[in-house]
Amino acid sequence: MSVSVESKGGRGRKMNTELNLVPFIDLLSCLITFLIATAVWIELSSMPVDQALSDPNQPPPPPQDPPPPPPLTVHVRSDGIWVGRKVEEGRNFSVVGESYDWTGIETEIETDRRNFPDEVQVVLVTDDGVEYQHMIHALDLTRKYEYDRSLLGGGPPAPSTAVR
């Protein structure tokens, strides 16, 4: 496919030129394809977020009685595992030989489940250098006692590193 363009050249001569449109059409079709694909990927990678703003004319909601307890935290470290809800009330299980005290940890999780039967959230924290299998073992123990919502990271500091 081409287009003929006629024009008067210099010194009164006619110039006859043919523009080949096939490469131009190919370029446009490629650009359109990339634009459509980019638009689809942008839509897939976006996350709708609603800002939780309250009406300033409404009174604030009453505080919950009693406030909800902090979530159960299982902190897997290379020297042991800390299990508890508050730093001062948690238990530290040291490494015995080459492995962790999984029976003691399981007993502590089971006790917490009996004390807080409606809780479904657990925070699982691992330090750098901890083997992946130990984190998965701790996750399996929490799932065994029906802690269905597992949050990774961010919890109370280990008792050995707590600021006093």
C-alpha atoms as an extended CHARMM CRD file, in Angstrom:
* protein
*
       164  EXT
         1         1  MET       CA              0.0000000000        0.0000000000        0.0000000000  PROA      1               0.0000000000
         2         2  SER       CA              1.4450000000        3.3140000000       -0.9570000000  PROA      2               0.0000000000
         3         3  VAL       CA              0.4550000000        6.9250000000       -1.5890000000  PROA      3               0.0000000000
         4         4  SER       CA              1.5780000000        8.9730000000       -4.5690000000  PROA      4               0.0000000000
         5         5  VAL       CA              2.5760000000       12.5180000000       -3.8530000000  PROA      5               0.0000000000
         6         6  GLU       CA              3.1040000000       14.9560000000       -6.7020000000  PROA      6               0.0000000000
         7         7  SER       CA              4.7200000000       18.3010000000       -6.2100000000  PROA      7               0.0000000000
         8         8  LYS       CA              6.5420000000       20.8610000000       -8.1820000000  PROA      8               0.0000000000
         9         9  GLY       CA             10.2000000000       20.5670000000       -7.6480000000  PROA      9               0.0000000000
        10        10  GLY       CA             12.8170000000       23.1760000000       -8.3080000000  PROA      10              0.0000000000
        11        11  ARG       CA             13.2030000000       24.6630000000      -11.8380000000  PROA      11              0.0000000000
        12        12  GLY       CA              9.6830000000       23.7590000000      -12.9160000000  PROA      12              0.0000000000
        13        13  ARG       CA             10.1560000000       19.9650000000      -12.8500000000  PROA      13              0.0000000000
        14        14  LYS       CA              7.5130000000       17.6910000000      -11.4070000000  PROA      14              0.0000000000
        15        15  MET       CA              8.5510000000       15.2950000000       -8.6100000000  PROA      15              0.0000000000
        16        16  ASN       CA              6.7640000000       12.0180000000       -8.2830000000  PROA      16              0.0000000000
        17        17  THR       CA              7.2060000000       10.3170000000       -4.9090000000  PROA      17              0.0000000000
        18        18  GLU       CA              5.5930000000        7.2270000000       -3.4410000000  PROA      18              0.0000000000
        19        19  LEU       CA              5.3070000000        6.8460000000        0.3170000000  PROA      19              0.0000000000
        20        20  ASN       CA              5.1260000000        3.2500000000        1.5270000000  PROA      20              0.0000000000
        21        21  LEU       CA              2.4740000000        3.1570000000        4.2870000000  PROA      21              0.0000000000
        22        22  VAL       CA              2.9330000000       -0.4820000000        5.3650000000  PROA      22              0.0000000000
        23        23  PRO       CA              5.7610000000        0.2090000000        7.8520000000  PROA      23              0.0000000000
        24        24  PHE       CA              3.8190000000        3.1650000000        9.2640000000  PROA      24              0.0000000000
        25        25  ILE       CA              0.7140000000        1.0020000000        9.7850000000  PROA      25              0.0000000000
        26        26  ASP       CA              2.8670000000       -1.7170000000       11.3850000000  PROA      26              0.0000000000
        27        27  LEU       CA              4.3420000000        0.8140000000       13.7810000000  PROA      27              0.0000000000
        28        28  LEU       CA              0.9070000000        2.1400000000       14.7470000000  PROA      28              0.0000000000
        29        29  SER       CA             -0.5070000000       -1.3470000000       15.3260000000  PROA      29              0.0000000000
        30        30  CYS       CA              2.4470000000       -2.2150000000       17.6030000000  PROA      30              0.0000000000
        31        31  LEU       CA              2.0300000000        1.0170000000       19.5600000000  PROA      31              0.0000000000
        32        32  ILE       CA             -1.6920000000        0.4210000000       20.0120000000  PROA      32              0.0000000000
        33        33  THR       CA             -1.0110000000       -3.1220000000       21.2280000000  PROA      33              0.0000000000
        34        34  PHE       CA              1.5270000000       -1.8910000000       23.8050000000  PROA      34              0.0000000000
        35        35  LEU       CA             -0.7860000000        0.8790000000       24.9750000000  PROA      35              0.0000000000
        36        36  ILE       CA             -3.6620000000       -1.5520000000       25.5180000000  PROA      36              0.0000000000
        37        37  ALA       CA             -1.4210000000       -4.0540000000       27.3240000000  PROA      37              0.0000000000
        38        38  THR       CA             -0.0070000000       -1.3100000000       29.5480000000  PROA      38              0.0000000000
        39        39  ALA       CA             -3.4860000000       -0.1040000000       30.4290000000  PROA      39              0.0000000000
        40        40  VAL       CA             -4.4970000000       -3.6380000000       31.4400000000  PROA      40              0.0000000000
        41        41  TRP       CA             -1.3950000000       -4.1490000000       33.6050000000  PROA      41              0.0000000000
        42        42  ILE       CA             -1.8710000000       -0.8040000000       35.3210000000  PROA      42              0.0000000000
        43        43  GLU       CA             -5.4290000000       -1.7810000000       36.1690000000  PROA      43              0.0000000000
        44        44  LEU       CA             -4.3320000000       -5.1680000000       37.5350000000  PROA      44              0.0000000000
        45        45  SER       CA             -1.5910000000       -3.7110000000       39.7250000000  PROA      45              0.0000000000
        46        46  SER       CA             -3.6830000000       -0.9570000000       41.2630000000  PROA      46              0.0000000000
        47        47  MET       CA             -5.1570000000       -1.3540000000       44.7050000000  PROA      47              0.0000000000
        48        48  PRO       CA             -8.3630000000        0.4730000000       45.5870000000  PROA      48              0.0000000000
        49        49  VAL       CA             -7.9430000000        2.2250000000       48.9220000000  PROA      49              0.0000000000
        50        50  ASP       CA            -10.6700000000        4.1260000000       50.7040000000  PROA      50              0.0000000000
        51        51  GLN       CA             -9.6190000000        6.6790000000       53.2360000000  PROA      51              0.0000000000
        52        52  ALA       CA            -11.4650000000        6.1640000000       56.4820000000  PROA      52              0.0000000000
        53        53  LEU       CA            -12.6300000000        9.6380000000       57.3380000000  PROA      53              0.0000000000
        54        54  SER       CA            -15.3210000000       10.1920000000       59.8840000000  PROA      54              0.0000000000
        55        55  ASP       CA            -17.8620000000       12.9540000000       59.7940000000  PROA      55              0.0000000000
        56        56  PRO       CA            -16.5900000000       15.7500000000       62.0860000000  PROA      56              0.0000000000
        57        57  ASN       CA            -20.1790000000       16.5640000000       63.0850000000  PROA      57              0.0000000000
        58        58  GLN       CA            -20.7790000000       13.0920000000       64.4980000000  PROA      58              0.0000000000
        59        59  PRO       CA            -19.7480000000       12.2310000000       68.0710000000  PROA      59              0.0000000000
        60        60  PRO       CA            -16.8220000000        9.8130000000       68.3740000000  PROA      60              0.0000000000
        61        61  PRO       CA            -17.7310000000        6.1680000000       68.9410000000  PROA      61              0.0000000000
        62        62  PRO       CA            -17.6560000000        4.9830000000       72.5420000000  PROA      62              0.0000000000
        63        63  PRO       CA            -14.4990000000        3.1310000000       73.6070000000  PROA      63              0.0000000000
        64        64  GLN       CA            -14.6680000000       -0.6440000000       73.6440000000  PROA      64              0.0000000000
        65        65  ASP       CA            -15.1040000000       -2.2330000000       77.0570000000  PROA      65              0.0000000000
        66        66  PRO       CA            -12.7330000000       -3.9490000000       77.6310000000  PROA      66              0.0000000000
        67        67  PRO       CA            -10.1720000000       -3.1490000000       74.9270000000  PROA      67              0.0000000000
        68        68  PRO       CA             -9.2360000000       -6.1290000000       72.7460000000  PROA      68              0.0000000000
        69        69  PRO       CA             -6.1680000000       -8.0710000000       73.8990000000  PROA      69              0.0000000000
        70        70  PRO       CA             -2.9620000000       -7.8200000000       71.8810000000  PROA      70              0.0000000000
        71        71  PRO       CA             -2.5040000000      -10.6710000000       69.4050000000  PROA      71              0.0000000000
        72        72  LEU       CA             -0.5130000000      -13.7730000000       70.2260000000  PROA      72              0.0000000000
        73        73  THR       CA              3.0650000000      -13.3480000000       69.0320000000  PROA      73              0.0000000000
        74        74  VAL       CA              5.4820000000      -16.1420000000       68.1680000000  PROA      74              0.0000000000
        75        75  HSD       CA              9.0180000000      -14.7660000000       67.7400000000  PROA      75              0.0000000000
        76        76  VAL       CA             11.3730000000      -17.3370000000       66.1730000000  PROA      76              0.0000000000
        77        77  ARG       CA             15.0160000000      -16.4930000000       66.8590000000  PROA      77              0.0000000000
        78        78  SER       CA             18.2140000000      -18.4350000000       66.3450000000  PROA      78              0.0000000000
        79        79  ASP       CA             18.6510000000      -18.8740000000       70.1230000000  PROA      79              0.0000000000
        80        80  GLY       CA             15.0270000000      -19.7780000000       70.9320000000  PROA      80              0.0000000000
        81        81  ILE       CA             11.3780000000      -18.9100000000       70.5050000000  PROA      81              0.0000000000
        82        82  TRP       CA              9.3800000000      -16.3480000000       72.4740000000  PROA      82              0.0000000000
        83        83  VAL       CA              5.5980000000      -16.8720000000       72.7560000000  PROA      83              0.0000000000
        84        84  GLY       CA              3.1690000000      -14.4550000000       74.3760000000  PROA      84              0.0000000000
        85        85  ARG       CA              0.8470000000      -11.5030000000       74.1090000000  PROA      85              0.0000000000
        86        86  LYS       CA              2.8190000000       -8.9860000000       76.1860000000  PROA      86              0.0000000000
        87        87  VAL       CA              6.5810000000       -8.7430000000       76.6470000000  PROA      87              0.0000000000
        88        88  GLU       CA              6.4340000000       -9.1240000000       80.4190000000  PROA      88              0.0000000000
        89        89  GLU       CA              4.0050000000      -12.0730000000       80.2910000000  PROA      89              0.0000000000
        90        90  GLY       CA              5.5240000000      -14.1050000000       77.4390000000  PROA      90              0.0000000000
        91        91  ARG       CA              7.6120000000      -17.2470000000       77.7290000000  PROA      91              0.0000000000
        92        92  ASN       CA             11.0120000000      -17.8230000000       76.2120000000  PROA      92              0.0000000000
        93        93  PHE       CA             11.8690000000      -21.3370000000       74.9760000000  PROA      93              0.0000000000
        94        94  SER       CA             15.5960000000      -21.8060000000       74.4660000000  PROA      94              0.0000000000
        95        95  VAL       CA             17.1290000000      -24.1100000000       71.8870000000  PROA      95              0.0000000000
        96        96  VAL       CA             17.6580000000      -27.6100000000       73.2980000000  PROA      96              0.0000000000
        97        97  GLY       CA             20.6400000000      -29.2150000000       71.5820000000  PROA      97              0.0000000000
        98        98  GLU       CA             20.1020000000      -28.6640000000       67.8740000000  PROA      98              0.0000000000
        99        99  SER       CA             16.3150000000      -28.1290000000       67.8810000000  PROA      99              0.0000000000
       100       100  TYR       CA             13.6470000000      -25.9770000000       69.4390000000  PROA      100             0.0000000000
       101       101  ASP       CA             11.3850000000      -27.1230000000       72.2950000000  PROA      101             0.0000000000
       102       102  TRP       CA              8.3640000000      -27.6430000000       70.0340000000  PROA      102             0.0000000000
       103       103  THR       CA              6.3100000000      -29.4970000000       72.6750000000  PROA      103             0.0000000000
       104       104  GLY       CA              6.6650000000      -26.6190000000       75.1390000000  PROA      104             0.0000000000
       105       105  ILE       CA              5.8110000000      -24.1100000000       72.4290000000  PROA      105             0.0000000000
       106       106  GLU       CA              2.7650000000      -26.1390000000       71.4110000000  PROA      106             0.0000000000
       107       107  THR       CA              1.6140000000      -26.3070000000       75.0270000000  PROA      107             0.0000000000
       108       108  GLU       CA              1.9410000000      -22.5230000000       75.3480000000  PROA      108             0.0000000000
       109       109  ILE       CA             -0.0700000000      -21.9620000000       72.1370000000  PROA      109             0.0000000000
       110       110  GLU       CA             -2.7210000000      -24.4340000000       73.3080000000  PROA      110             0.0000000000
       111       111  THR       CA             -2.9770000000      -22.6320000000       76.6800000000  PROA      111             0.0000000000
       112       112  ASP       CA             -3.3680000000      -19.3110000000       74.8990000000  PROA      112             0.0000000000
       113       113  ARG       CA             -6.1280000000      -20.7970000000       72.7380000000  PROA      113             0.0000000000
       114       114  ARG       CA             -8.0220000000      -21.9150000000       75.8570000000  PROA      114             0.0000000000
       115       115  ASN       CA             -7.6350000000      -18.4450000000       77.4410000000  PROA      115             0.0000000000
       116       116  PHE       CA             -8.6610000000      -16.5700000000       74.2690000000  PROA      116             0.0000000000
       117       117  PRO       CA            -11.0420000000      -18.8790000000       72.3470000000  PROA      117             0.0000000000
       118       118  ASP       CA            -12.3900000000      -16.1320000000       70.0470000000  PROA      118             0.0000000000
       119       119  GLU       CA             -9.0190000000      -14.8400000000       68.8140000000  PROA      119             0.0000000000
       120       120  VAL       CA             -8.0310000000      -15.7880000000       65.2680000000  PROA      120             0.0000000000
       121       121  GLN       CA             -4.9620000000      -13.5970000000       64.7650000000  PROA      121             0.0000000000
       122       122  VAL       CA             -1.3240000000      -14.4370000000       65.4430000000  PROA      122             0.0000000000
       123       123  VAL       CA              1.8230000000      -12.4360000000       64.7000000000  PROA      123             0.0000000000
       124       124  LEU       CA              4.7480000000      -14.5550000000       63.5180000000  PROA      124             0.0000000000
       125       125  VAL       CA              8.1360000000      -12.8470000000       63.7110000000  PROA      125             0.0000000000
       126       126  THR       CA             11.4010000000      -14.3570000000       62.4950000000  PROA      126             0.0000000000
       127       127  ASP       CA             14.9090000000      -12.9870000000       62.8060000000  PROA      127             0.0000000000
       128       128  ASP       CA             17.4840000000      -12.9920000000       60.0470000000  PROA      128             0.0000000000
       129       129  GLY       CA             19.3220000000      -16.2780000000       59.7560000000  PROA      129             0.0000000000
       130       130  VAL       CA             16.4530000000      -18.4370000000       61.0440000000  PROA      130             0.0000000000
       131       131  GLU       CA             15.8300000000      -21.4340000000       58.8270000000  PROA      131             0.0000000000
       132       132  TYR       CA             12.6230000000      -21.4050000000       56.8220000000  PROA      132             0.0000000000
       133       133  GLN       CA             11.5010000000      -24.7750000000       58.1850000000  PROA      133             0.0000000000
       134       134  HSD       CA             11.3650000000      -23.4030000000       61.7390000000  PROA      134             0.0000000000
       135       135  MET       CA              9.0770000000      -20.5640000000       60.6810000000  PROA      135             0.0000000000
       136       136  ILE       CA              6.8180000000      -23.0070000000       58.8430000000  PROA      136             0.0000000000
       137       137  HSD       CA              6.7590000000      -25.3270000000       61.8780000000  PROA      137             0.0000000000
       138       138  ALA       CA              5.6590000000      -22.4110000000       64.0860000000  PROA      138             0.0000000000
       139       139  LEU       CA              3.0460000000      -21.4220000000       61.4920000000  PROA      139             0.0000000000
       140       140  ASP       CA              1.7380000000      -25.0030000000       61.3890000000  PROA      140             0.0000000000
       141       141  LEU       CA              1.3870000000      -25.0510000000       65.1830000000  PROA      141             0.0000000000
       142       142  THR       CA             -0.6430000000      -21.8560000000       65.1700000000  PROA      142             0.0000000000
       143       143  ARG       CA             -2.8590000000      -23.1760000000       62.3700000000  PROA      143             0.0000000000
       144       144  LYS       CA             -3.3520000000      -26.4170000000       64.3050000000  PROA      144             0.0000000000
       145       145  TYR       CA             -4.9940000000      -24.4010000000       67.0860000000  PROA      145             0.0000000000
       146       146  GLU       CA             -7.1400000000      -22.4380000000       64.6210000000  PROA      146             0.0000000000
       147       147  TYR       CA             -5.2710000000      -19.1410000000       64.4880000000  PROA      147             0.0000000000
       148       148  ASP       CA             -6.3890000000      -18.5370000000       60.9280000000  PROA      148             0.0000000000
       149       149  ARG       CA             -5.0300000000      -15.0130000000       60.3830000000  PROA      149             0.0000000000
       150       150  SER       CA             -1.2430000000      -15.0090000000       60.3910000000  PROA      150             0.0000000000
       151       151  LEU       CA              0.6130000000      -11.7090000000       60.2310000000  PROA      151             0.0000000000
       152       152  LEU       CA              4.3170000000      -11.8130000000       59.4740000000  PROA      152             0.0000000000
       153       153  GLY       CA              6.7000000000       -9.4250000000       61.2050000000  PROA      153             0.0000000000
       154       154  GLY       CA              6.4140000000       -6.6320000000       63.7160000000  PROA      154             0.0000000000
       155       155  GLY       CA              5.7800000000       -7.7040000000       67.2570000000  PROA      155             0.0000000000
       156       156  PRO       CA              7.0980000000       -7.1370000000       70.7370000000  PROA      156             0.0000000000
       157       157  PRO       CA             10.8670000000       -7.2750000000       71.1150000000  PROA      157             0.0000000000
       158       158  ALA       CA             12.4660000000      -10.4220000000       72.4000000000  PROA      158             0.0000000000
       159       159  PRO       CA             12.8890000000      -10.4970000000       76.1990000000  PROA      159             0.0000000000
       160       160  SER       CA             16.6770000000      -10.4170000000       75.8460000000  PROA      160             0.0000000000
       161       161  THR       CA             16.4800000000       -7.1930000000       73.7680000000  PROA      161             0.0000000000
       162       162  ALA       CA             13.6250000000       -5.4890000000       75.6170000000  PROA      162             0.0000000000
       163       163  VAL       CA             14.3550000000       -1.9900000000       76.8910000000  PROA      163             0.0000000000
       164       164  ARG       CA             13.9060000000       -1.8020000000       80.6530000000  PROA      164             0.0000000000
